[in-house]
């Protein structure tokens, strides 16, 4: 069965425990969105298998290991391959403290560095906070939208 290129597609990738989801807009309505990334290798394979070069957005829903432990490795590899991410959204629900959360802290530190020294032209970073932000529009098309709702 062939996928319909005029429909929004959502792919939930098997990464064991945790999350890694790609939202692929209809053809001509923008670049895909990566929502969480527990396994960089699985996300990299999806990008390669679907010939994805640029991402509209990467969303880190919250700072739990099983949601974003592969995100930094994925982003570093993505950028080193001269691929682009228009916007990185991170929900900063807490400050990750070492030594237990060293990887999460590195992700936040890289995001703050990228805010000052962008990995490519047009890159942006937005930190969300549960208590102050309402729904955040990530992308929209002719008859679809992706919003981040922070409970």
C-alpha positions, 0 to 999 in steps of 0.5 A: 500500500502506497502512502498518500503524499497529501496527508500528514503522517506520524511515525512512532519509532520503536526505541524500547522504552521511551519516545521517538516520533516523526511528524511528516507534513504533506508534500509541499507543506514543510519539513518533518518534525522530530518529537523526542529522541531516546535513540539517536541511531533509530532517528538517524536511520529514519532520516536516511531511509526517508531522504530527510535533510532538513527538519522544521523542528525538534521538540524535547518534551521534557528532560527525562532520559527515556525521552531525550537521551539520544537527542544530543547525539542525533543533533550533533550528527545532523549538524555535522552532515550539513543538515538543518533544524529550523527550531529546537524547542525544549521544555525546561521542567527542571535543571539537570544536575550532575553526576546522574544527569550529566547527559541531559545537562550537556544537551541544555548547555549545547542548546544555550551555546547554539543560541549564541553561536548558531550551528547554521543560519536560521536556527532558533531555540525556544525554551518552554516552561510549564507554568508560563506558556500556553499551547505552542504552535510548532507548525501548520499547513492547509488542514493540519497543525502541530501544537505543543501543549504543556500540562 
